[in-house]
Amino acid sequence: MAAASARVAVFAKAPEPGEVKTRLIPALGAAAAAELQRRLIERTLEAALAAGIGPVELWCSPDASHPFFLDCARRYAIALAVQGGVDLGERMQLALDALLGAGERALLIGSDIPALTPQYLREADSALAAGCDAVLGPAEDGGYVLIGLRRSAPSLFAGMRWGGSDVCEQTRARLAQVGMRYRELAVLWDVDRPEDLPRLEAMKNWGQSDI
């Protein structure tokens, strides 16, 4: 395993009923959708900590005062930070720049990726440790579930059409434009739509601490 000089940011929105997983509310109800959000965040934190590649931080939205976030900080002994910026791209850039200010390598991941494993994160960090400027974890929906950097790259995030099916493709093009050498990992899927739910339920013990 590479030397533990990476830092990992997990992006998460407070699991408040009616405010998260809104596309799943018709299928689950607001309370169950929020509970799903909680379970996904916990699983992501467990995977990040089990990877053992460096400190893990939970980057919170809209702020870090939600009781669930405070409980996560206590249970997992992790630091909390608040997502800043006017859009997702600026929030991501600010978080990655903060991580790079404290370590050689920075990884940022979402919190709704049940297939994320410690090994996946180790592979991402190994790519950066081996000299890649960036690493991408593509998502099946055309976005990405993970991005890692060795140096700040604001052009990867400014003016991006977030939520579209071409986010990962646009990011590849921008990486090429600025001459950054990168590696892509295996494609993963996230939980965002009702059609994702049967796949989630088919994962054995997904909601338990089986990382």
Secondary structure, DSSP 8 states (H G I E B T S, - for coil): ---S-EEEEEEEE---TTTSSGGGHHHH-HHHHHHHHHHHHHHHHHHHHHH-SS-EEEEEES-S-SHHHHHHHHHHT-EEEE--SSSHHHHHHHHHHHHHTTSSEEEEE-S--TT--HHHHHHHHHHHHTT-SEEEEEBTTSSEEEEEESS--GGGTTT--TTSTTHHHHHHHHHHHTT--EEE---B----SGGGHHHHHHSTTTTSS--
